[in-house]
C-alpha cells in the first residue's frame, strides 16, 4: 500500500513538472506545404506525430491480416479441390475393380486435374477405355499420361504393351517393349511382358535369345524357367522336323548339338528329338540315340519309341530289345515294342505272346488295338472284336453310364 502511494506521488510530481515545462517552454513547430502552413506548439506536434505513428502501424497490421486471410481462403479452396479429387480417384478405382468401366473412367478423369498423382488416373482411364473397346480414347489418355511427368515414359509403355497383349496384338506389343528394353535392369517386368509377346508369336528363336536375360534378372522362378526352356527347345526341334526343304536330319542334329548338355539329358526333350528323327526318316540315328540313352538310364517311353524305328535288320533289332527284357521283364512298354518288332519279323506267335504279356501288366487302349489287329489278321475275329471293344472303352473313359435296357416280354398271341 505504501508502495502504491509512493508511485502515485511520483507520477503526480512528474505530471506537475511536465505541465510546468510546457508552460515555461512551449516551443514552436511550423509545417509548410505549398500555400498551406500549420503552426503549433512543440508538445502538440509531438502528440500529433505519435497519433500518426499509431494510425500508420494499425493500418499496416490491418493490411497484413487481409492479405493473410486471402491466402488462407485460397489454401482452403485448394485443399477442398484436392480432397474432392482424392474422393473421385478413390471411387474410380473401386468402380474399375468392379468392372464399371464407363463410370470409373469418368471419375478418374474428373479427379485427375487436382490429383497429386494424375499419372495413375490417366493410366487406369486408358485401361478402362480398352475394356470399353475405345482405342482412340485409350491412346489419348496414354498420351496425356506421358506428359504428366518426366519419368512416366516407362510406365506408359508398359501399360500400352499390356493392353496390346490382352488384345492379342503381339507384334505391336513387341515393338513397344523393344523400346523399353534398354532399361530392363531397372524394369525387369519389361522382359516378362516380352516373353509373353514372343510366346504368343511363337517366335522360339527370339525366346531362346531372351532366356539368359530372364535368368539374369530372375523374372521367372526356377521351375517356370526350366519349363520355358524345355518348351522352347522342343518347339525348335519340331520346327526343324517340319521343314519342307533342306536336309531335315542334318538340321535336327545341328539343333540337338546346340541344345545345352543339361537339357539333352531331359527325358521329355530327348523323346521329342527321337520322335522328330523317326518322323524325318532317320531310323539309324533314332536307334543310336535310344540305345545310348537307355544304357545310361532306363526310360520305358524311349523303349516304346524303339518299336517305331524301322531298321533294315529287323531280327537284330528284335534281339536288342529282347536283351533289354532280361533286366526289365515286367515293363509293359517294352513288351509292346517287342510285339511290334516280332510282327515286323513275321513271328506271329511270339508277337501274340508279347502283346498278351503287355496286356497282363497294364491294360491300355494301345495294346488292345495291337491285339485286335493281330488277331483279326490271324482270322480270330471274335477275340479281335473283344479287344477292339475294350480298347475303345479304355480310350473313351469319360463316357456317361449307359442304363441297362429293359427286357421286354414277348407279345401274347391274340386268342
Secondary structure by P-SEA (a helix, b strand, c coil): caaaaaaaaaaaaaaaaaaaaaaacbbbbbbbcccbbbbbcaaaaaaaaaaaaaaaaaaaaaaaaaaaaaaaaaaaaaaaaaaaaaaaaaaaaaaaaacaaaaaaaaaaaaccccccaaaaaaaaaaaaaaaccaaaaaaaaaaaaaccccaaaaaaaaaaaaaaaacaaaaaaaaaaaacccccccaaaaaaaaaaaaaacaaaaaaaaaaaaaaaccccaaaaaaaaaaaaaaaaaaaaaccccaaaaaaaaaaaaccccccccaaaaaaaaaaaaaacaaaaaaaaaaaaaaacccaaaaaaccccccccaaaaaaaaaaaaaaccccaaaaaaaaaaaaaacaaaaaaaaaaaaaaacccaaaaaaaaaaaaaacaaaaaaaaaaaaaaaaaccccccccccccccccccc
